[in-house]
Amino acid sequence: MRRLLASLAGVLLVGAFTAVPASAAASAGDGNEDFTIKDPRITESSGLAASRQHPGIYWTHNDQDEGAFLYAVDSSTGETVATITMTGVGTPRDVEAIAIGPGNEIYVGDIGDNDGVEWPYVWVYRLPEPKTLKDQSIRATQYVVKYSDGTRDAESLVVHPKTGRVYIIDKQEDGGHLYEAPAKLSNKGTNVFKPITPVDMWATDAAFSPDGRTLAVRGYFGGVAYDWNGGKLKRLGRISVPLGQGESVSYSPDGTKLMLGSEGAGSAVVAQDAPEDGGSSDSSSGGGSSASGDDGDGDAGPSGDIKVGAVAVVVACVVVFGLRRLLRRG
C-alpha cells in the first residue's frame, strides 16, 4: 500500500511540474549527465552509487528481485555492463540502498519493510567492487542489524568515505533520525545502530559527497543538504527532485553533481548541481548554485530545472496523505 500511494503521488505531481532540460556540464562517460536505465530487468531501482574505479559506472539494484543481484550501469549508454550475484547471503527481503565505502567496498542495505512487515532485524551486505566488469558471482559478508529503539522502516544507507562508518536513516513522514553503526561491523553477532541526530526528511535515500563533508538526503517531494559536521548535522539548504517515485540519490564521481533516480521500467537518472559544503549554500535564499530556500512553490533547484505549481503540489500532498490515513482507518 505504501508503494501504491507513493506511485499515486508521482502521478499527481506530474501535473504540477514542468521539466526543463538540464544544462550539459561534462562529456559523456564522466558520470555527470542525465541517463536512462535501459535494462528491462531493472524495474524498481531503489539505490544508486557511483563507482570510483570505473568512470561513469553506477551500481543499482531492484528492491525485490529473484536473487541477490547488483547491476553496473554505464551512464554514457544506460546499458548494464555487468551483473553481480552476491553469494554467502540469505534470500534478500527488501533491498533499498547501496553505497561505496573506502577501498572500493560495496555496501548494500537490505533494510526495508515491504508490505509493512516489522522485521526484528535487518541485514547489511559488504563485498569488494570487482576490478573487471563482467557477469560474475562475488561472496559478500552479511551483517545482522538491529536498532537500539526498536524496529524501523528504512531506505537510506550511507558509508562515510573517509572513516568507513555505516549509517542508516529511518523513513518517517514527520522526519526520522540518523542511526550510527558501531565503529566496526561484526559478522559474529548483532550490530546495534543508535540514533544520533534528527533528519527532517521523509527519507527514501541519502549519499555522502566524495570528500565526506556533505550529506544529501532525498524524499519523494524534495531533499535536504547537510554539512556533515562530524555527524552533528547542519542544514545547508533544500534540494529539488525530479518527478516520479523518487527512490535514489548518488553524488557523481567528482562530486559536482547529484544524480537523482526513480523507480519504474526505463527510469531516468537526473543530474543536478551538487550543494556546496561548508555552509556556503544559504538555505534562506531563493538563489545560489546549490539549493532553493523555499518549499517548492516557485522555481526549485540549483538551475531552475523544475518549475513547481504551488497549489497543485499542495493538493497532491493532501490527497495522497488523506488517502493514506483513510486506508489506515479502514
C-alpha distance (Angstrom), angle and dihedral (degrees) to the residues before:
residue distance angle dihedral
M1 . . .
R2 3.81 . .
R3 3.78 90.6 .
L4 3.81 91.1 47.4
L5 3.78 91.3 53.9
A6 3.79 92.7 44.4
S7 3.80 89.6 51.9
L8 3.80 89.8 49.2
A9 3.78 88.4 52.8
G10 3.78 90.0 54.7
V11 3.80 91.7 50.4
L12 3.79 92.9 48.8
L13 3.77 92.2 47.5
V14 3.79 92.9 54.1
G15 3.77 87.9 75.6
A16 3.78 90.8 51.0
F17 3.80 99.3 52.5
T18 3.77 134.6 62.8
A19 3.77 113.5 -162.6
V20 3.77 119.9 -140.7
P21 3.82 119.0 -164.0
A22 3.78 113.2 -99.3
S23 3.78 118.2 -120.8
A24 3.79 116.9 -105.2
A25 3.78 111.8 -115.8
A26 3.77 104.4 167.2
S27 3.75 141.0 26.9
A28 3.78 120.9 -91.5
G29 3.77 112.4 -87.3
D30 3.81 96.2 39.2
G31 3.78 91.6 93.4
N32 3.80 92.2 -122.5
E33 3.81 100.8 109.8
D34 3.79 139.3 73.5
F35 3.79 116.4 -84.6
T36 3.79 139.9 171.6
I37 3.80 123.7 -128.0
K38 3.80 104.2 -126.9
D39 3.80 102.4 -179.5
P40 3.85 106.7 113.2
R41 3.82 89.2 -149.5
I42 3.81 90.8 64.7
T43 3.80 104.1 77.4
E44 3.82 100.3 139.6
S45 3.79 106.8 38.9
S46 3.79 99.8 -177.3
G47 3.79 101.9 166.3
L48 3.78 138.8 30.5
A49 3.80 133.0 -165.5
A50 3.80 130.0 174.4
S51 3.79 116.0 -129.6
R52 3.80 115.5 -125.0
Q53 3.79 97.1 -160.9
H54 3.82 98.8 40.5
P55 3.83 109.1 54.1
G56 3.78 114.2 -135.8
I57 3.81 94.6 10.8
Y58 3.81 121.2 126.5
W59 3.78 124.5 -169.1
T60 3.79 118.9 -141.3
H61 3.81 141.3 159.0
N62 3.78 142.6 -169.3
D63 3.78 117.6 -102.1
Q64 3.80 89.0 -130.7
D65 3.78 120.4 25.4
E66 3.78 139.7 158.1
G67 3.80 89.8 -109.1
A68 3.78 145.1 5.3
F69 3.80 95.4 -73.7
L70 3.80 134.0 161.6
Y71 3.80 122.9 -172.5
A72 3.82 128.3 -148.9
V73 3.80 108.5 -149.9
D74 3.81 122.5 -165.3
S75 3.80 105.3 -136.5
S76 3.80 92.1 -155.3
T77 3.81 91.6 63.5
G78 3.80 106.4 13.2
E79 3.79 89.0 -126.8
T80 3.79 126.0 132.5
V81 3.81 108.9 -115.3
A82 3.82 98.4 179.7
T83 3.78 138.7 16.6
I84 3.80 117.9 -155.3
T85 3.79 121.4 -157.6
M86 3.79 110.9 -157.7
T87 3.79 113.9 -140.5
G88 3.78 128.5 -171.1
V89 3.82 92.3 48.7
G90 3.78 133.5 97.0
T91 3.78 125.6 -113.5
P92 3.82 107.3 -59.4
R93 3.80 115.5 -119.9
D94 3.81 106.9 -167.9
V95 3.81 115.6 -11.7
E96 3.79 107.4 -163.7
A97 3.80 109.4 160.1
I98 3.78 145.3 33.2
A99 3.81 131.4 -171.7
I100 3.80 140.2 171.5
G101 3.79 117.5 -125.8
P102 3.81 133.0 -171.5
G103 3.79 115.5 -54.2
N104 3.81 92.0 29.3
E105 3.79 91.9 -75.6
I106 3.81 115.8 160.8
Y107 3.80 117.5 -138.9
V108 3.81 120.3 -163.9
G109 3.79 124.0 -165.7
D110 3.82 116.0 -145.6
I111 3.78 87.5 -178.3
G112 3.82 108.8 124.1
D113 3.79 130.6 106.6
N114 3.79 106.2 -137.5
D115 3.81 111.3 -168.4
G116 3.79 90.7 15.1
V117 3.80 95.8 -76.6
E118 3.81 113.3 162.5
W119 3.78 102.5 -142.3
P120 3.82 115.0 -157.6
Y121 3.81 87.0 -140.5
V122 3.80 138.8 6.4
W123 3.80 134.0 -154.7
V124 3.78 139.5 -117.3
Y125 3.82 118.8 -164.6
R126 3.81 125.8 -157.5
L127 3.79 127.2 -166.8
P128 3.81 137.7 157.0
E129 3.76 116.2 -97.4
P130 3.82 106.3 -116.3
K131 3.79 117.2 -111.1
T132 3.80 89.8 -144.8
L133 3.79 119.6 51.2
K134 3.79 108.8 -135.1
D135 3.78 137.4 114.9
Q136 3.80 106.3 -74.4
S137 3.80 146.8 137.2
I138 3.81 119.0 -108.9
R139 3.78 126.5 -172.2
A140 3.80 112.8 -122.4
T141 3.79 131.9 -162.9
Q142 3.79 113.3 -122.6
Y143 3.81 121.1 -147.4
V144 3.80 125.5 -165.4
V145 3.81 112.3 -135.6
K146 3.79 131.9 -165.3
Y147 3.80 131.0 171.6
S148 3.79 121.3 -123.4
D149 3.82 91.7 -131.5
G150 3.79 101.2 44.9
T151 3.79 137.9 -87.1
R152 3.80 118.9 -16.3
D153 3.78 138.0 -172.5
A154 3.81 108.9 -132.5
E155 3.79 138.7 169.4
S156 3.81 101.8 171.5
L157 3.80 126.1 82.7
V158 3.81 124.5 166.0
V159 3.78 134.6 177.5
H160 3.78 119.8 -153.2
P161 3.82 107.1 -118.5
K162 3.81 93.6 -141.4
T163 3.80 105.7 35.6
G164 3.80 99.6 28.5
R165 3.79 91.0 -135.9
V166 3.80 114.9 151.0
Y167 3.82 124.5 -132.0
I168 3.80 134.5 -176.1
I169 3.81 127.7 -161.6
D170 3.79 115.2 -153.3
K171 3.80 119.9 -135.1
Q172 3.81 113.5 -117.5
E173 3.79 127.5 154.8
D174 3.80 92.2 -133.2
G175 3.80 94.1 43.5
G176 3.77 131.1 -76.1
H177 3.78 139.3 -142.0
L178 3.77 138.9 -94.3
Y179 3.80 108.4 -114.9
E180 3.79 119.5 -155.0
A181 3.80 124.7 -147.8
P182 3.78 124.1 -141.8
A183 3.80 112.1 -81.5
K184 3.81 88.8 -98.4
L185 3.78 125.7 22.9
S186 3.80 117.4 -127.0
N187 3.79 126.0 -150.9
K188 3.82 90.9 -162.9
G189 3.81 98.6 72.0
T190 3.79 144.1 -5.8
N191 3.80 120.9 -46.6
V192 3.80 110.7 -144.4
F193 3.80 115.6 -150.4
K194 3.81 116.6 -155.7
P195 3.84 128.7 -158.1
I196 3.79 112.1 -113.5
T197 3.80 106.2 168.6
P198 3.84 140.7 2.3
V199 3.80 121.4 -100.6
D200 3.80 113.5 -156.1
M201 3.81 96.9 -147.1
W202 3.79 138.4 89.5
A203 3.79 84.9 -123.8
T204 3.81 123.9 -148.6
D205 3.83 96.1 165.1
A206 3.79 143.5 -12.2
A207 3.79 140.0 -164.3
F208 3.79 140.0 -166.1
S209 3.76 120.6 -130.9
P210 3.84 112.0 -113.4
D211 3.80 91.2 -102.7
G212 3.81 92.4 48.7
R213 3.79 94.1 -124.2
T214 3.81 98.5 111.3
L215 3.79 133.1 45.7
A216 3.81 118.4 -158.8
V217 3.81 117.1 -160.4
R218 3.78 121.9 -172.6
G219 3.79 136.9 -170.4
Y220 3.79 136.8 176.1
F221 3.80 96.0 -78.1
G222 3.79 104.9 27.3
G223 3.76 147.1 -27.2
V224 3.79 142.7 -121.5
A225 3.80 129.9 -139.4
Y226 3.80 118.3 -148.0
D227 3.77 134.0 -167.0
W228 3.81 100.0 -125.0
N229 3.81 92.4 -139.9
G230 3.80 94.2 -179.5
G231 3.81 91.5 -54.1
K232 3.80 94.1 -49.5
L233 3.78 93.9 111.0
K234 3.79 120.5 -140.6
R235 3.77 115.9 -166.7
L236 3.81 114.0 -121.7
G237 3.78 101.3 177.5
R238 3.76 148.2 -70.9
I239 3.80 127.9 -56.7
S240 3.79 122.2 -149.2
V241 3.80 117.2 -135.1
P242 3.82 132.2 -156.4
L243 3.78 126.9 -110.5
G244 3.77 125.6 -77.4
Q245 3.79 136.9 39.8
G246 3.78 95.6 -28.2
E247 3.78 109.3 -152.7
S248 3.80 109.7 152.7
V249 3.78 146.2 45.9
S250 3.80 135.3 176.7
Y251 3.75 135.9 167.0
S252 3.78 115.4 -117.4
P253 3.82 113.8 -108.8
D254 3.81 93.2 -97.2
G255 3.81 93.4 43.3
T256 3.81 95.6 -121.7
K257 3.81 95.6 111.5
L258 3.76 140.1 44.6
M259 3.80 111.4 -139.8
L260 3.81 110.5 -150.0
G261 3.80 120.1 -166.5
S262 3.79 138.1 -178.4
E263 3.78 140.4 -161.4
G264 3.79 126.2 -96.5
A265 3.78 138.1 76.9
G266 3.80 112.2 -58.9
S267 3.79 90.8 11.1
A268 3.79 121.2 -175.3
V269 3.79 127.4 -126.5
V270 3.80 110.7 -151.3
A271 3.81 123.7 -155.2
Q272 3.81 119.8 -143.2
D273 3.78 132.2 173.0
A274 3.79 109.1 -85.9
P275 3.80 119.8 -119.4
E276 3.77 115.7 -101.5
D277 3.78 117.8 -112.8
G278 3.78 131.6 -132.2
G279 3.80 94.5 52.1
S280 3.80 93.4 -66.3
S281 3.81 89.9 130.4
D282 3.79 109.3 82.7
S283 3.80 108.8 -145.9
S284 3.81 91.1 -166.4
S285 3.78 94.1 58.6
G286 3.79 126.6 81.7
G287 3.80 91.6 -149.8
G288 3.79 135.3 55.4
S289 3.76 132.4 92.2
S290 3.77 101.3 -84.6
A291 3.78 117.5 44.4
S292 3.76 144.2 -4.5
G293 3.78 116.5 -113.1
D294 3.80 94.6 -148.9
D295 3.78 128.2 81.0
G296 3.77 97.0 -108.8
D297 3.79 100.6 -75.4
G298 3.76 97.4 118.6
D299 3.78 136.1 19.7
A300 3.78 104.1 -22.4
G301 3.76 129.9 -159.4
P302 3.75 139.0 29.8
S303 3.79 95.6 -71.2
G304 3.78 100.9 29.3
D305 3.78 86.4 -111.2
I306 3.80 94.5 146.3
K307 3.81 123.5 45.9
V308 3.75 116.6 -159.6
G309 3.80 129.8 -150.7
A310 3.79 100.5 -143.3
V311 3.78 98.2 -156.5
A312 3.79 93.1 47.5
V313 3.78 91.8 50.5
V314 3.79 92.3 51.2
V315 3.80 91.7 47.6
A316 3.81 91.0 48.5
C317 3.78 92.6 51.3
V318 3.81 92.8 46.6
V319 3.80 92.0 50.4
V320 3.80 94.3 46.7
F321 3.79 97.3 45.9
G322 3.80 92.0 39.3
L323 3.79 90.3 55.4
R324 3.78 89.7 47.3
R325 3.78 92.5 55.9
L326 3.80 93.0 44.1
L327 3.77 90.4 52.9
R328 3.79 90.7 49.4
R329 3.81 89.8 54.9
G330 3.79 89.6 48.4
